[in-house]
Amino acid sequence: MLVNKGKPTDISTRQDREIRTYGFLDSLDIEYERVDHAPAETMEQCEEIDASLNTVMCKNLFLCNRQHTAFYLLLMPGDKPFKTKELSSQINTARLSFAEAEYMVKYLDIHPGAVSVLGLMNDKDCEVQLLIDRDVVKPEHIGCHPCVNTSSLKIKTSDILEKFLPAVKHTPTFVDLKGE
């Protein structure tokens, strides 16, 4: 896979949400490396993308409470198993489940398979609470999608925490997931 710096030069075939993501990152002076690829449907494809960017894509889960009144975006290491009970106890919320695709589009302007921290730029009313497993912020870089699942980015973790999140007015809640 070819690694590129910054946004693509030809945007004629790109989705608007992807173009807006690059524009937003550029407006914040956030540098990123990018690879374009077919939608990753297997772990082998994900590993190939990770290897080309020399990073690990984090797992992004879009969750909600039973009443569909509280929404959460959880960033966690891709190799760590997710246990709803473990997370629920840390954020004092019962009955967490995966939110339906309609809510992903409504709040983050993202479709299943492309969920990413970068979607928070579309959550103007801060309806989604960001949860980050502490292990995600240990590496120097974070791998994520630019609101589409046909490209992947490598961004400095510090740029996400110190530039991107303040710009989108989201303060993360850090959690410690064991996955046991």
RATA-V740756 format. One line per field, one symbol per residue. ss: DSSP state (~ for helix, > for strand, _ for the rest). phi: phi as a letter, one per 20 degrees, with the letter a starting at -180 (. if undefined). psi: psi as a letter, one per 20 degrees, with the letter a starting at -180 (. if undefined). A space follows every 10 residues. Layout:
BEGIN
ss->???
phi->???
psi->???
END
This chain:
BEGIN
ss->___>>_____ _____~~~~~ ~~~~~~~___ _>>>>>____ __~~~~~~~~ ~~~___>>>> >>>>______ >>>>>>>___ ___~~~~~~~ ~_____>>__ ~~~~~~~~__ ______~~~~ ~~_____>>> >>>~~~~___ >>>>______ >>>>>>~~~~ ~~~~~~~___ __>>>_____
phi->.eedemfffd dfdefgffff fffffffele ebdccdafgf dcfffffffg ffelbdfefd ddcbefeldc ccdddbgfee fdcffffgff dlcelfbfff gfffffedlc dgncgbgfff feefeledee dcfgffefff cddbeemcdd bccdcfgfff fedffffeld dfdecdeemd
psi->qppqpaqqho jhjqqghggh ggggghhjlo qqqqqqrqpp irhggghggg hhilrppqpo porrrhilip qqopprqhjp qpohgggghh jlpqlqrpqq hhhggghilq qqijpqhiii iimhjlippp ppphhhjgrh qpprqljqkj qqqoqpghhg higgghhjlp pqpprnphk.
END
